Amino acid sequence: MSKKLLWGILALIVLLVAVFLIRRQQPTETPATTATTAPSAQRITVTYENNAFNPPEVKIKVGDTVIFDNQHSVAIRVSSDPHPIHTSFPELESDTLEPGNTYQLTFTKPGTVNYHNHLNPKAGGKIIVE
């Protein structure tokens, strides 16, 4: 073989290797994706003190959690209306909460929930779940 032919083959091999390496380093296109993030769930605190729930009414979204915090000097029990049978929203039924204790519930369905302190039924509130 002639020297020119060998140099030509060598140049062609170098060129092919260079093209291969360049193409391998280029990022491949990926289809565009649209990320949708659901709003994160909120945690809302309702405090019980001085024989009242504060705030007395809260508006929340499905998936939010309400934390009932007993800051009163005596025990309470959070229950759904009507008193004393608590049938309007049976999921809302705490154990007795001594002062400083909390009870929390995540709301999974829209609607309006009226509740009260079972141990002092005149003290109540409302949760509106949208």
NORZI-V354037 format. One line per field, one symbol per residue. ss: DSSP state (~ for helix, > for strand, _ for the rest). burial: # if it has 24 or more other C-alpha atoms within 12 Angstrom, else .. A space follows every 50 residues. Layout:
ss=???
burial=???
This chain:
ss=__~~~~~~~~~~~~~~~~~~~~~~~_________________>>>>>>>_ _>>>__>>>>____>>>>>>_____>_>>>____________>___>___ _>>>>>____>>>>>>>__>>>>>>>>>>_
burial=...........................................######. ####.#######.#########..#########..#..#..###..#... #######.....######.##.#####...
